[in-house]
Amino acid sequence: MTHVLSSGDSGFAGNLNIQNSSLDRIVEDYCGITISELAGKDDSEYETGLLWTEMKAAKPTALEKILVEMLHLAYTNGGEL
């Protein structure tokens, strides 16, 4: 299932129209979630949220958070899909 992101979605994903996008289908296949669903999550809902706190690095951008979350989900779902 693919979605169109609304203008209210945050970061880079809010500007993408990913309806029927191959990228969105690939992300869903590997991560178990679409880009729009991921972008619509609150930062506190990300499984990788503690990573940014522990690193004490400069505040990551929305793109960095989404990419790291996608990599994490793809890795952890690897054995299940």
C-alpha positions as CSV (number, residue, x, y, z in Angstrom):
1,M,0.0,0.0,0.0
2,T,1.4,3.4,-0.9
3,H,0.6,6.8,0.4
4,V,0.8,10.4,-0.6
5,L,2.5,12.6,2.0
6,S,0.6,15.6,3.2
7,S,2.1,19.0,3.4
8,G,2.0,18.6,7.2
9,D,4.6,15.8,7.2
10,S,8.0,16.9,8.4
11,G,11.4,17.0,6.8
12,F,12.4,15.9,3.4
13,A,9.6,13.3,3.1
14,G,6.9,16.0,3.4
15,N,7.9,17.3,0.0
16,L,7.9,13.9,-1.7
17,N,5.0,12.5,-3.7
18,I,5.6,8.8,-3.3
19,Q,2.2,7.5,-4.5
20,N,2.9,4.3,-6.4
21,S,6.6,4.9,-5.9
22,S,9.0,2.0,-6.4
23,L,11.1,3.5,-3.5
24,D,8.1,3.4,-1.2
25,R,7.4,-0.3,-2.1
26,I,11.0,-1.2,-1.6
27,V,11.2,0.5,1.8
28,E,7.9,-1.3,2.9
29,D,9.3,-4.6,1.7
30,Y,12.5,-4.3,3.6
31,C,11.4,-2.2,6.6
32,G,7.8,-3.3,7.1
33,I,6.7,0.4,7.0
34,T,6.3,2.9,4.2
35,I,8.2,6.2,4.0
36,S,5.1,8.2,4.7
37,E,4.3,6.2,7.8
38,L,7.8,6.5,9.0
39,A,7.9,10.3,8.4
40,G,4.6,10.6,10.2
41,K,5.9,9.0,13.3
42,D,6.9,11.2,16.3
43,D,10.7,11.1,17.0
44,S,10.0,9.4,20.3
45,E,8.4,6.5,18.4
46,Y,11.6,5.7,16.5
47,E,13.4,2.6,17.7
48,T,16.7,4.4,17.1
49,G,15.7,7.4,19.2
50,L,18.2,6.6,22.0
51,L,21.0,6.5,19.5
52,W,20.9,10.2,19.0
53,T,20.8,10.9,22.8
54,E,23.7,8.5,23.5
55,M,25.9,10.0,20.8
56,K,25.5,13.5,22.2
57,A,26.1,14.7,18.7
58,A,24.7,17.7,17.0
59,K,20.9,17.5,16.5
60,P,20.3,15.2,13.5
61,T,18.1,16.3,10.6
62,A,14.8,14.7,9.8
63,L,16.5,13.0,6.8
64,E,19.2,11.5,9.0
65,K,16.7,10.2,11.5
66,I,14.5,8.6,8.8
67,L,17.5,7.0,7.1
68,V,18.9,5.5,10.3
69,E,15.5,4.2,11.3
70,M,15.0,2.6,7.8
71,L,18.4,1.0,8.0
72,H,17.7,-0.3,11.5
73,L,14.3,-1.7,10.5
74,A,15.6,-3.3,7.4
75,Y,18.4,-5.0,9.4
76,T,16.1,-6.2,12.2
77,N,13.4,-7.4,9.8
78,G,16.0,-9.2,7.7
79,G,15.4,-12.6,9.2
80,E,11.6,-12.2,9.4
81,L,10.7,-11.1,5.9
